[in-house]
Amino acid sequence: MKKVCRLDGLGCATCAAKIENAVSKLEGVSSASVNFMTTKMTIEGDEARMDEIMEKAATIAKKIEPDVVVRKA
């Protein structure tokens, strides 16, 4: 299953790379990418765990970039 969300307030490319790296390591995630220019994060993973994955991804994003607001794309 594939999910896309916006990372409103994402301010630096390095933070985007850190978020992408951390989310891609979550259990159940087959791939994750963050596009800094469009501020979109795309996650592919286990459909049964996608809600849990999205919650953890939002927590990771807030931890790395506190001003980020994760929204549905």
N, CA, C, O and CB atoms as a CASP TS submission, in Angstrom:
PFRMAT TS
TARGET T0000
AUTHOR 0000-0000-0000
METHOD Language model
MODEL 1
PARENT N/A
ATOM      1  N   MET     1       0.841  -1.169   0.000  1.00  0.00           N
ATOM      2  CA  MET     1       0.000   0.000   0.000  1.00  0.00           C
ATOM      3  C   MET     1       0.888   1.234   0.000  1.00  0.00           C
ATOM      4  O   MET     1       1.959   1.251   0.607  1.00  0.00           O
ATOM      5  CB  MET     1      -0.958  -0.003   1.210  1.00  0.00           C
ATOM      6  N   LYS     2       0.424   2.261  -0.690  1.00  0.00           N
ATOM      7  CA  LYS     2       1.190   3.501  -0.808  1.00  0.00           C
ATOM      8  C   LYS     2       0.389   4.656  -0.207  1.00  0.00           C
ATOM      9  O   LYS     2      -0.801   4.808  -0.484  1.00  0.00           O
ATOM     10  CB  LYS     2       1.546   3.793  -2.296  1.00  0.00           C
ATOM     11  N   LYS     3       1.049   5.458   0.610  1.00  0.00           N
ATOM     12  CA  LYS     3       0.428   6.644   1.217  1.00  0.00           C
ATOM     13  C   LYS     3       1.319   7.843   0.955  1.00  0.00           C
ATOM     14  O   LYS     3       2.546   7.739   0.979  1.00  0.00           O
ATOM     15  CB  LYS     3       0.199   6.450   2.753  1.00  0.00           C
ATOM     16  N   VAL     4       0.688   8.983   0.703  1.00  0.00           N
ATOM     17  CA  VAL     4       1.411  10.234   0.489  1.00  0.00           C
ATOM     18  C   VAL     4       0.872  11.260   1.476  1.00  0.00           C
ATOM     19  O   VAL     4      -0.339  11.372   1.667  1.00  0.00           O
ATOM     20  CB  VAL     4       1.266  10.738  -0.990  1.00  0.00           C
ATOM     21  N   CYS     5       1.774  12.004   2.099  1.00  0.00           N
ATOM     22  CA  CYS     5       1.357  13.075   3.000  1.00  0.00           C
ATOM     23  C   CYS     5       2.240  14.296   2.781  1.00  0.00           C
ATOM     24  O   CYS     5       3.345  14.197   2.248  1.00  0.00           O
ATOM     25  CB  CYS     5       1.420  12.613   4.478  1.00  0.00           C
ATOM     26  N   ARG     6       1.733  15.439   3.199  1.00  0.00           N
ATOM     27  CA  ARG     6       2.491  16.687   3.103  1.00  0.00           C
ATOM     28  C   ARG     6       3.188  16.943   4.428  1.00  0.00           C
ATOM     29  O   ARG     6       2.665  16.627   5.497  1.00  0.00           O
ATOM     30  CB  ARG     6       1.567  17.882   2.725  1.00  0.00           C
ATOM     31  N   LEU     7       4.372  17.518   4.339  1.00  0.00           N
ATOM     32  CA  LEU     7       5.125  17.907   5.529  1.00  0.00           C
ATOM     33  C   LEU     7       5.203  19.434   5.539  1.00  0.00           C
ATOM     34  O   LEU     7       6.230  20.017   5.191  1.00  0.00           O
ATOM     35  CB  LEU     7       6.567  17.253   5.546  1.00  0.00           C
ATOM     36  N   ASP     8       4.104  20.071   5.942  1.00  0.00           N
ATOM     37  CA  ASP     8       4.065  21.533   5.978  1.00  0.00           C
ATOM     38  C   ASP     8       5.035  22.056   7.030  1.00  0.00           C
ATOM     39  O   ASP     8       5.059  21.574   8.163  1.00  0.00           O
ATOM     40  CB  ASP     8       2.632  22.038   6.269  1.00  0.00           C
ATOM     41  N   GLY     9       5.831  23.042   6.645  1.00  0.00           N
ATOM     42  CA  GLY     9       6.796  23.631   7.563  1.00  0.00           C
ATOM     43  C   GLY     9       8.172  22.990   7.504  1.00  0.00           C
ATOM     44  O   GLY     9       9.050  23.336   8.294  1.00  0.00           O
ATOM     45  N   LEU    10       8.372  22.058   6.576  1.00  0.00           N
ATOM     46  CA  LEU    10       9.678  21.416   6.418  1.00  0.00           C
ATOM     47  C   LEU    10      10.662  22.454   5.900  1.00  0.00           C
ATOM     48  O   LEU    10      10.485  23.001   4.811  1.00  0.00           O
ATOM     49  CB  LEU    10       9.598  20.186   5.451  1.00  0.00           C
ATOM     50  N   GLY    11      11.705  22.725   6.689  1.00  0.00           N
ATOM     51  CA  GLY    11      12.566  23.856   6.380  1.00  0.00           C
ATOM     52  C   GLY    11      13.956  23.551   5.865  1.00  0.00           C
ATOM     53  O   GLY    11      14.655  24.467   5.430  1.00  0.00           O
ATOM     54  N   CYS    12      14.386  22.291   5.898  1.00  0.00           N
ATOM     55  CA  CYS    12      15.751  22.044   5.425  1.00  0.00           C
ATOM     56  C   CYS    12      15.858  20.671   4.771  1.00  0.00           C
ATOM     57  O   CYS    12      15.211  19.711   5.189  1.00  0.00           O
ATOM     58  CB  CYS    12      16.753  22.156   6.585  1.00  0.00           C
ATOM     59  N   ALA    13      16.685  20.604   3.742  1.00  0.00           N
ATOM     60  CA  ALA    13      16.862  19.364   2.991  1.00  0.00           C
ATOM     61  C   ALA    13      17.517  18.279   3.841  1.00  0.00           C
ATOM     62  O   ALA    13      17.223  17.095   3.673  1.00  0.00           O
ATOM     63  CB  ALA    13      17.696  19.622   1.743  1.00  0.00           C
ATOM     64  N   THR    14      18.395  18.674   4.742  1.00  0.00           N
ATOM     65  CA  THR    14      19.050  17.701   5.618  1.00  0.00           C
ATOM     66  C   THR    14      18.023  17.031   6.523  1.00  0.00           C
ATOM     67  O   THR    14      18.077  15.820   6.736  1.00  0.00           O
ATOM     68  CB  THR    14      20.149  18.379   6.463  1.00  0.00           C
ATOM     69  N   CYS    15      17.090  17.814   7.054  1.00  0.00           N
ATOM     70  CA  CYS    15      16.033  17.255   7.899  1.00  0.00           C
ATOM     71  C   CYS    15      15.152  16.305   7.086  1.00  0.00           C
ATOM     72  O   CYS    15      14.747  15.254   7.583  1.00  0.00           O
ATOM     73  CB  CYS    15      15.177  18.384   8.520  1.00  0.00           C
ATOM     74  N   ALA    16      14.858  16.673   5.843  1.00  0.00           N
ATOM     75  CA  ALA    16      14.067  15.807   4.968  1.00  0.00           C
ATOM     76  C   ALA    16      14.764  14.460   4.787  1.00  0.00           C
ATOM     77  O   ALA    16      14.119  13.412   4.838  1.00  0.00           O
ATOM     78  CB  ALA    16      13.836  16.482   3.595  1.00  0.00           C
ATOM     79  N   ALA    17      16.066  14.488   4.578  1.00  0.00           N
ATOM     80  CA  ALA    17      16.837  13.252   4.409  1.00  0.00           C
ATOM     81  C   ALA    17      16.834  12.419   5.691  1.00  0.00           C
ATOM     82  O   ALA    17      16.740  11.193   5.632  1.00  0.00           O
ATOM     83  CB  ALA    17      18.281  13.576   3.997  1.00  0.00           C
ATOM     84  N   LYS    18      16.937  13.075   6.843  1.00  0.00           N
ATOM     85  CA  LYS    18      16.911  12.358   8.125  1.00  0.00           C
ATOM     86  C   LYS    18      15.558  11.693   8.342  1.00  0.00           C
ATOM     87  O   LYS    18      15.488  10.551   8.797  1.00  0.00           O
ATOM     88  CB  LYS    18      17.221  13.319   9.292  1.00  0.00           C
ATOM     89  N   ILE    19      14.472  12.415   8.011  1.00  0.00           N
ATOM     90  CA  ILE    19      13.124  11.861   8.154  1.00  0.00           C
ATOM     91  C   ILE    19      12.973  10.649   7.237  1.00  0.00           C
ATOM     92  O   ILE    19      12.492   9.598   7.660  1.00  0.00           O
ATOM     93  CB  ILE    19      12.043  12.934   7.827  1.00  0.00           C
ATOM     94  N   GLU    20      13.385  10.803   5.992  1.00  0.00           N
ATOM     95  CA  GLU    20      13.295   9.710   5.020  1.00  0.00           C
ATOM     96  C   GLU    20      14.055   8.483   5.511  1.00  0.00           C
ATOM     97  O   GLU    20      13.540   7.366   5.444  1.00  0.00           O
ATOM     98  CB  GLU    20      13.841  10.158   3.654  1.00  0.00           C
ATOM     99  N   ASN    21      15.254   8.680   5.995  1.00  0.00           N
ATOM    100  CA  ASN    21      16.085   7.575   6.470  1.00  0.00           C
ATOM    101  C   ASN    21      15.438   6.871   7.662  1.00  0.00           C
ATOM    102  O   ASN    21      15.394   5.642   7.707  1.00  0.00           O
ATOM    103  CB  ASN    21      17.480   8.085   6.852  1.00  0.00           C
ATOM    104  N   ALA    22      14.941   7.639   8.621  1.00  0.00           N
ATOM    105  CA  ALA    22      14.342   7.048   9.822  1.00  0.00           C
ATOM    106  C   ALA    22      13.046   6.307   9.498  1.00  0.00           C
ATOM    107  O   ALA    22      12.821   5.206  10.001  1.00  0.00           O
ATOM    108  CB  ALA    22      14.072   8.134  10.868  1.00  0.00           C
ATOM    109  N   VAL    23      12.199   6.899   8.666  1.00  0.00           N
ATOM    110  CA  VAL    23      10.925   6.261   8.320  1.00  0.00           C
ATOM    111  C   VAL    23      11.165   4.983   7.517  1.00  0.00           C
ATOM    112  O   VAL    23      10.445   4.001   7.697  1.00  0.00           O
ATOM    113  CB  VAL    23      10.030   7.233   7.518  1.00  0.00           C
ATOM    114  N   SER    24      12.149   4.982   6.650  1.00  0.00           N
ATOM    115  CA  SER    24      12.418   3.793   5.832  1.00  0.00           C
ATOM    116  C   SER    24      12.871   2.606   6.681  1.00  0.00           C
ATOM    117  O   SER    24      12.799   1.464   6.229  1.00  0.00           O
ATOM    118  CB  SER    24      13.479   4.108   4.780  1.00  0.00           C
ATOM    119  N   LYS    25      13.330   2.859   7.892  1.00  0.00           N
ATOM    120  CA  LYS    25      13.774   1.790   8.793  1.00  0.00           C
ATOM    121  C   LYS    25      12.645   1.217   9.652  1.00  0.00           C
ATOM    122  O   LYS    25      12.849   0.227  10.354  1.00  0.00           O
ATOM    123  CB  LYS    25      14.870   2.306   9.691  1.00  0.00           C
ATOM    124  N   LEU    26      11.455   1.829   9.604  1.00  0.00           N
ATOM    125  CA  LEU    26      10.339   1.330  10.402  1.00  0.00           C
ATOM    126  C   LEU    26       9.923  -0.059   9.925  1.00  0.00           C
ATOM    127  O   LEU    26       9.969  -0.362   8.733  1.00  0.00           O
ATOM    128  CB  LEU    26       9.145   2.302  10.330  1.00  0.00           C
ATOM    129  N   GLU    27       9.518  -0.890  10.872  1.00  0.00           N
ATOM    130  CA  GLU    27       9.048  -2.225  10.527  1.00  0.00           C
ATOM    131  C   GLU    27       7.771  -2.112   9.702  1.00  0.00           C
ATOM    132  O   GLU    27       6.857  -1.368  10.057  1.00  0.00           O
ATOM    133  CB  GLU    27       8.806  -3.075  11.802  1.00  0.00           C
ATOM    134  N   GLY    28       7.715  -2.847   8.612  1.00  0.00           N
ATOM    135  CA  GLY    28       6.545  -2.826   7.741  1.00  0.00           C
ATOM    136  C   GLY    28       6.669  -1.873   6.565  1.00  0.00           C
ATOM    137  O   GLY    28       5.824  -1.883   5.671  1.00  0.00           O
ATOM    138  N   VAL    29       7.718  -1.043   6.553  1.00  0.00           N
ATOM    139  CA  VAL    29       7.922  -0.087   5.463  1.00  0.00           C
ATOM    140  C   VAL    29       8.831  -0.721   4.414  1.00  0.00           C
ATOM    141  O   VAL    29       9.931  -1.177   4.727  1.00  0.00           O
ATOM    142  CB  VAL    29       8.533   1.251   5.992  1.00  0.00           C
ATOM    143  N   SER    30       8.358  -0.744   3.162  1.00  0.00           N
ATOM    144  CA  SER    30       9.203  -1.271   2.087  1.00  0.00           C
ATOM    145  C   SER    30       9.997  -0.153   1.427  1.00  0.00           C
ATOM    146  O   SER    30      11.104  -0.383   0.940  1.00  0.00           O
ATOM    147  CB  SER    30       8.350  -2.002   1.039  1.00  0.00           C
ATOM    148  N   SER    31       9.435   1.068   1.406  1.00  0.00           N
ATOM    149  CA  SER    31      10.196   2.219   0.911  1.00  0.00           C
ATOM    150  C   SER    31       9.576   3.505   1.439  1.00  0.00           C
ATOM    151  O   SER    31       8.377   3.580   1.707  1.00  0.00           O
ATOM    152  CB  SER    31      10.238   2.232  -0.641  1.00  0.00           C
ATOM    153  N   ALA    32      10.426   4.510   1.579  1.00  0.00           N
ATOM    154  CA  ALA    32       9.973   5.832   2.010  1.00  0.00           C
ATOM    155  C   ALA    32      10.815   6.870   1.291  1.00  0.00           C
ATOM    156  O   ALA    32      12.025   6.702   1.136  1.00  0.00           O
ATOM    157  CB  ALA    32      10.075   6.001   3.566  1.00  0.00           C
ATOM    158  N   SER    33      10.171   7.940   0.852  1.00  0.00           N
ATOM    159  CA  SER    33      10.918   9.028   0.222  1.00  0.00           C
ATOM    160  C   SER    33      10.285  10.357   0.615  1.00  0.00           C
ATOM    161  O   SER    33       9.066  10.476   0.734  1.00  0.00           O
ATOM    162  CB  SER    33      10.947   8.867  -1.326  1.00  0.00           C
ATOM    163  N   VAL    34      11.143  11.348   0.811  1.00  0.00           N
ATOM    164  CA  VAL    34      10.695  12.701   1.127  1.00  0.00           C
ATOM    165  C   VAL    34      11.236  13.617   0.040  1.00  0.00           C
ATOM    166  O   VAL    34      12.441  13.666  -0.205  1.00  0.00           O
ATOM    167  CB  VAL    34      11.173  13.160   2.558  1.00  0.00           C
ATOM    168  N   ASN    35      10.328  14.342  -0.610  1.00  0.00           N
ATOM    169  CA  ASN    35      10.714  15.317  -1.622  1.00  0.00           C
ATOM    170  C   ASN    35      10.698  16.687  -0.959  1.00  0.00           C
ATOM    171  O   ASN    35       9.632  17.220  -0.651  1.00  0.00           O
ATOM    172  CB  ASN    35       9.757  15.271  -2.872  1.00  0.00           C
ATOM    173  N   PHE    36      11.871  17.252  -0.740  1.00  0.00           N
ATOM    174  CA  PHE    36      11.974  18.538  -0.048  1.00  0.00           C
ATOM    175  C   PHE    36      11.298  19.658  -0.833  1.00  0.00           C
ATOM    176  O   PHE    36      10.668  20.535  -0.242  1.00  0.00           O
ATOM    177  CB  PHE    36      13.438  18.888   0.197  1.00  0.00           C
ATOM    178  N   MET    37      11.421  19.638  -2.153  1.00  0.00           N
ATOM    179  CA  MET    37      10.865  20.714  -2.983  1.00  0.00           C
ATOM    180  C   MET    37       9.337  20.751  -2.932  1.00  0.00           C
ATOM    181  O   MET    37       8.743  21.829  -2.904  1.00  0.00           O
ATOM    182  CB  MET    37      11.324  20.549  -4.429  1.00  0.00           C
ATOM    183  N   THR    38       8.704  19.583  -2.920  1.00  0.00           N
ATOM    184  CA  THR    38       7.237  19.540  -2.879  1.00  0.00           C
ATOM    185  C   THR    38       6.714  19.326  -1.461  1.00  0.00           C
ATOM    186  O   THR    38       5.504  19.357  -1.239  1.00  0.00           O
ATOM    187  CB  THR    38       6.717  18.431  -3.792  1.00  0.00           C
ATOM    188  N   THR    39       7.599  19.114  -0.516  1.00  0.00           N
ATOM    189  CA  THR    39       7.288  18.802   0.890  1.00  0.00           C
ATOM    190  C   THR    39       6.326  17.614   1.017  1.00  0.00           C
ATOM    191  O   THR    39       5.429  17.619   1.860  1.00  0.00           O
ATOM    192  CB  THR    39       6.680  20.033   1.579  1.00  0.00           C
ATOM    193  N   LYS    40       6.523  16.606   0.178  1.00  0.00           N
ATOM    194  CA  LYS    40       5.684  15.412   0.237  1.00  0.00           C
ATOM    195  C   LYS    40       6.512  14.200   0.643  1.00  0.00           C
ATOM    196  O   LYS    40       7.654  14.025   0.216  1.00  0.00           O
ATOM    197  CB  LYS    40       4.999  15.162  -1.117  1.00  0.00           C
ATOM    198  N   MET    41       5.898  13.373   1.480  1.00  0.00           N
ATOM    199  CA  MET    41       6.512  12.119   1.892  1.00  0.00           C
ATOM    200  C   MET    41       5.656  10.982   1.345  1.00  0.00           C
ATOM    201  O   MET    41       4.438  10.968   1.529  1.00  0.00           O
ATOM    202  CB  MET    41       6.650  12.032   3.455  1.00  0.00           C
ATOM    203  N   THR    42       6.291  10.038   0.680  1.00  0.00           N
ATOM    204  CA  THR    42       5.615   8.869   0.128  1.00  0.00           C
ATOM    205  C   THR    42       6.138   7.638   0.856  1.00  0.00           C
ATOM    206  O   THR    42       7.344   7.406   0.943  1.00  0.00           O
ATOM    207  CB  THR    42       5.841   8.752  -1.420  1.00  0.00           C
ATOM    208  N   ILE    43       5.198   6.859   1.373  1.00  0.00           N
ATOM    209  CA  ILE    43       5.558   5.651   2.115  1.00  0.00           C
ATOM    210  C   ILE    43       4.849   4.466   1.476  1.00  0.00           C
ATOM    211  O   ILE    43       3.645   4.512   1.227  1.00  0.00           O
ATOM    212  CB  ILE    43       5.183   5.777   3.630  1.00  0.00           C
ATOM    213  N   GLU    44       5.600   3.411   1.214  1.00  0.00           N
ATOM    214  CA  GLU    44       5.025   2.153   0.748  1.00  0.00           C
ATOM    215  C   GLU    44       5.305   1.103   1.806  1.00  0.00           C
ATOM    216  O   GLU    44       6.420   0.992   2.315  1.00  0.00           O
ATOM    217  CB  GLU    44       5.609   1.728  -0.646  1.00  0.00           C
ATOM    218  N   GLY    45       4.263   0.327   2.132  1.00  0.00           N
ATOM    219  CA  GLY    45       4.459  -0.683   3.151  1.00  0.00           C
ATOM    220  C   GLY    45       3.263  -1.581   3.338  1.00  0.00           C
ATOM    221  O   GLY    45       2.333  -1.593   2.532  1.00  0.00           O
ATOM    222  N   ASP    46       3.306  -2.328   4.413  1.00  0.00           N
ATOM    223  CA  ASP    46       2.293  -3.308   4.766  1.00  0.00           C
ATOM    224  C   ASP    46       0.954  -2.616   5.012  1.00  0.00           C
ATOM    225  O   ASP    46       0.835  -1.766   5.894  1.00  0.00           O
ATOM    226  CB  ASP    46       2.725  -4.109   6.007  1.00  0.00           C
ATOM    227  N   GLU    47      -0.055  -2.992   4.218  1.00  0.00           N
ATOM    228  CA  GLU    47      -1.372  -2.360   4.322  1.00  0.00           C
ATOM    229  C   GLU    47      -1.981  -2.526   5.711  1.00  0.00           C
ATOM    230  O   GLU    47      -2.615  -1.605   6.223  1.00  0.00           O
ATOM    231  CB  GLU    47      -2.313  -2.940   3.278  1.00  0.00           C
ATOM    232  N   ALA    48      -1.794  -3.683   6.316  1.00  0.00           N
ATOM    233  CA  ALA    48      -2.373  -3.961   7.628  1.00  0.00           C
ATOM    234  C   ALA    48      -1.783  -3.073   8.722  1.00  0.00           C
ATOM    235  O   ALA    48      -2.417  -2.865   9.756  1.00  0.00           O
ATOM    236  CB  ALA    48      -2.164  -5.420   7.986  1.00  0.00           C
ATOM    237  N   ARG    49      -0.579  -2.549   8.505  1.00  0.00           N
ATOM    238  CA  ARG    49       0.098  -1.740   9.525  1.00  0.00           C
ATOM    239  C   ARG    49       0.202  -0.272   9.136  1.00  0.00           C
ATOM    240  O   ARG    49       0.865   0.499   9.830  1.00  0.00           O
ATOM    241  CB  ARG    49       1.483  -2.290   9.784  1.00  0.00           C
ATOM    242  N   MET    50      -0.439   0.135   8.040  1.00  0.00           N
ATOM    243  CA  MET    50      -0.216   1.475   7.509  1.00  0.00           C
ATOM    244  C   MET    50      -0.622   2.584   8.482  1.00  0.00           C
ATOM    245  O   MET    50       0.061   3.605   8.555  1.00  0.00           O
ATOM    246  CB  MET    50      -0.974   1.638   6.220  1.00  0.00           C
ATOM    247  N   ASP    51      -1.707   2.413   9.226  1.00  0.00           N
ATOM    248  CA  ASP    51      -2.097   3.449  10.200  1.00  0.00           C
ATOM    249  C   ASP    51      -1.007   3.632  11.256  1.00  0.00           C
ATOM    250  O   ASP    51      -0.647   4.758  11.600  1.00  0.00           O
ATOM    251  CB  ASP    51      -3.441   3.079  10.881  1.00  0.00           C
ATOM    252  N   GLU    52      -0.490   2.523  11.762  1.00  0.00           N
ATOM    253  CA  GLU    52       0.594   2.561  12.755  1.00  0.00           C
ATOM    254  C   GLU    52       1.854   3.191  12.151  1.00  0.00           C
ATOM    255  O   GLU    52       2.522   3.998  12.797  1.00  0.00           O
ATOM    256  CB  GLU    52       0.906   1.131  13.276  1.00  0.00           C
ATOM    257  N   ILE    53       2.166   2.821  10.924  1.00  0.00           N
ATOM    258  CA  ILE    53       3.343   3.367  10.243  1.00  0.00           C
ATOM    259  C   ILE    53       3.212   4.879  10.082  1.00  0.00           C
ATOM    260  O   ILE    53       4.168   5.615  10.327  1.00  0.00           O
ATOM    261  CB  ILE    53       3.533   2.698   8.867  1.00  0.00           C
ATOM    262  N   MET    54       2.035   5.341   9.672  1.00  0.00           N
ATOM    263  CA  MET    54       1.832   6.778   9.462  1.00  0.00           C
ATOM    264  C   MET    54       1.946   7.550  10.781  1.00  0.00           C
ATOM    265  O   MET    54       2.498   8.651  10.809  1.00  0.00           O
ATOM    266  CB  MET    54       0.454   7.035   8.816  1.00  0.00           C
ATOM    267  N   GLU    55       1.428   6.978  11.867  1.00  0.00           N
ATOM    268  CA  GLU    55       1.557   7.624  13.179  1.00  0.00           C
ATOM    269  C   GLU    55       3.024   7.735  13.589  1.00  0.00           C
ATOM    270  O   GLU    55       3.469   8.786  14.053  1.00  0.00           O
ATOM    271  CB  GLU    55       0.769   6.839  14.245  1.00  0.00           C
ATOM    272  N   LYS    56       3.764   6.653  13.417  1.00  0.00           N
ATOM    273  CA  LYS    56       5.184   6.666  13.772  1.00  0.00           C
ATOM    274  C   LYS    56       5.960   7.626  12.878  1.00  0.00           C
ATOM    275  O   LYS    56       6.869   8.311  13.347  1.00  0.00           O
ATOM    276  CB  LYS    56       5.777   5.253  13.667  1.00  0.00           C
ATOM    277  N   ALA    57       5.611   7.681  11.595  1.00  0.00           N
ATOM    278  CA  ALA    57       6.278   8.598  10.669  1.00  0.00           C
ATOM    279  C   ALA    57       6.040  10.047  11.085  1.00  0.00           C
ATOM    280  O   ALA    57       6.957  10.867  11.024  1.00  0.00           O
ATOM    281  CB  ALA    57       5.780   8.368   9.228  1.00  0.00           C
ATOM    282  N   ALA    58       4.818  10.368  11.507  1.00  0.00           N
ATOM    283  CA  ALA    58       4.508  11.724  11.963  1.00  0.00           C
ATOM    284  C   ALA    58       5.303  12.060  13.220  1.00  0.00           C
ATOM    285  O   ALA    58       5.789  13.182  13.360  1.00  0.00           O
ATOM    286  CB  ALA    58       2.997  11.874  12.232  1.00  0.00           C
ATOM    287  N   THR    59       5.441  11.106  14.130  1.00  0.00           N
ATOM    288  CA  THR    59       6.220  11.314  15.351  1.00  0.00           C
ATOM    289  C   THR    59       7.689  11.558  15.021  1.00  0.00           C
ATOM    290  O   THR    59       8.322  12.442  15.597  1.00  0.00           O
ATOM    291  CB  THR    59       6.082  10.104  16.290  1.00  0.00           C
ATOM    292  N   ILE    60       8.220  10.779  14.101  1.00  0.00           N
ATOM    293  CA  ILE    60       9.614  10.954  13.673  1.00  0.00           C
ATOM    294  C   ILE    60       9.809  12.338  13.068  1.00  0.00           C
ATOM    295  O   ILE    60      10.769  13.035  13.396  1.00  0.00           O
ATOM    296  CB  ILE    60      10.017   9.862  12.651  1.00  0.00           C
ATOM    297  N   ALA    61       8.899  12.733  12.188  1.00  0.00           N
ATOM    298  CA  ALA    61       9.010  14.042  11.529  1.00  0.00           C
ATOM    299  C   ALA    61       9.005  15.171  12.556  1.00  0.00           C
ATOM    300  O   ALA    61       9.792  16.111  12.448  1.00  0.00           O
ATOM    301  CB  ALA    61       7.859  14.239  10.524  1.00  0.00           C
ATOM    302  N   LYS    62       8.116  15.083  13.556  1.00  0.00           N
ATOM    303  CA  LYS    62       8.034  16.124  14.596  1.00  0.00           C
ATOM    304  C   LYS    62       9.289  16.144  15.465  1.00  0.00           C
ATOM    305  O   LYS    62       9.720  17.208  15.911  1.00  0.00           O
ATOM    306  CB  LYS    62       6.793  15.902  15.478  1.00  0.00           C
ATOM    307  N   LYS    63       9.869  14.984  15.705  1.00  0.00           N
ATOM    308  CA  LYS    63      11.072  14.903  16.531  1.00  0.00           C
ATOM    309  C   LYS    63      12.264  15.545  15.814  1.00  0.00           C
ATOM    310  O   LYS    63      13.066  16.241  16.435  1.00  0.00           O
ATOM    311  CB  LYS    63      11.385  13.433  16.881  1.00  0.00           C
ATOM    312  N   ILE    64      12.371  15.310  14.517  1.00  0.00           N
ATOM    313  CA  ILE    64      13.491  15.841  13.740  1.00  0.00           C
ATOM    314  C   ILE    64      13.284  17.310  13.398  1.00  0.00           C
ATOM    315  O   ILE    64      14.223  18.103  13.460  1.00  0.00           O
ATOM    316  CB  ILE    64      13.680  15.031  12.461  1.00  0.00           C
ATOM    317  N   GLU    65      12.058  17.672  13.036  1.00  0.00           N
ATOM    318  CA  GLU    65      11.725  19.047  12.623  1.00  0.00           C
ATOM    319  C   GLU    65      10.464  19.456  13.389  1.00  0.00           C
ATOM    320  O   GLU    65       9.357  19.242  12.894  1.00  0.00           O
ATOM    321  CB  GLU    65      11.505  19.155  11.043  1.00  0.00           C
ATOM    322  N   PRO    66      10.609  20.045  14.600  1.00  0.00           N
ATOM    323  CA  PRO    66       9.469  20.329  15.476  1.00  0.00           C
ATOM    324  C   PRO    66       8.361  21.195  14.865  1.00  0.00           C
ATOM    325  O   PRO    66       7.213  21.116  15.304  1.00  0.00           O
ATOM    326  CB  PRO    66       9.964  20.993  16.697  1.00  0.00           C
ATOM    327  N   ASP    67       8.681  22.013  13.868  1.00  0.00           N
ATOM    328  CA  ASP    67       7.665  22.883  13.267  1.00  0.00           C
ATOM    329  C   ASP    67       6.856  22.202  12.168  1.00  0.00           C
ATOM    330  O   ASP    67       5.940  22.813  11.619  1.00  0.00           O
ATOM    331  CB  ASP    67       8.320  24.111  12.708  1.00  0.00           C
ATOM    332  N   VAL    68       7.169  20.971  11.841  1.00  0.00           N
ATOM    333  CA  VAL    68       6.465  20.267  10.767  1.00  0.00           C
ATOM    334  C   VAL    68       5.060  19.877  11.204  1.00  0.00           C
ATOM    335  O   VAL    68       4.840  19.419  12.326  1.00  0.00           O
ATOM    336  CB  VAL    68       7.250  19.019  10.338  1.00  0.00           C
ATOM    337  N   VAL    69       4.110  20.071  10.283  1.00  0.00           N
ATOM    338  CA  VAL    69       2.742  19.595  10.463  1.00  0.00           C
ATOM    339  C   VAL    69       2.496  18.576   9.358  1.00  0.00           C
ATOM    340  O   VAL    69       2.612  18.894   8.175  1.00  0.00           O
ATOM    341  CB  VAL    69       1.684  20.783  10.419  1.00  0.00           C
ATOM    342  N   VAL    70       2.155  17.347   9.749  1.00  0.00           N
ATOM    343  CA  VAL    70       1.918  16.283   8.778  1.00  0.00           C
ATOM    344  C   VAL    70       0.440  16.299   8.410  1.00  0.00           C
ATOM    345  O   VAL    70      -0.431  16.197   9.275  1.00  0.00           O
ATOM    346  CB  VAL    70       2.345  14.883   9.345  1.00  0.00           C
ATOM    347  N   ARG    71       0.170  16.431   7.104  1.00  0.00           N
ATOM    348  CA  ARG    71      -1.210  16.482   6.603  1.00  0.00           C
ATOM    349  C   ARG    71      -1.375  15.492   5.457  1.00  0.00           C
ATOM    350  O   ARG    71      -0.407  15.098   4.806  1.00  0.00           O
ATOM    351  CB  ARG    71      -1.581  17.918   6.138  1.00  0.00           C
ATOM    352  N   LYS    72      -2.625  15.102   5.228  1.00  0.00           N
ATOM    353  CA  LYS    72      -2.909  14.255   4.064  1.00  0.00           C
ATOM    354  C   LYS    72      -2.650  15.053   2.801  1.00  0.00           C
ATOM    355  O   LYS    72      -2.975  16.238   2.729  1.00  0.00           O
ATOM    356  CB  LYS    72      -4.374  13.727   4.089  1.00  0.00           C
ATOM    357  N   ALA    73      -2.068  14.405   1.813  1.00  0.00           N
ATOM    358  CA  ALA    73      -1.756  15.095   0.549  1.00  0.00           C
ATOM    359  C   ALA    73      -2.984  15.180  -0.332  1.00  0.00           C
ATOM    360  O   ALA    73      -2.917  15.725  -1.434  1.00  0.00           O
ATOM    361  CB  ALA    73      -0.624  14.376  -0.202  1.00  0.00           C
TER
END
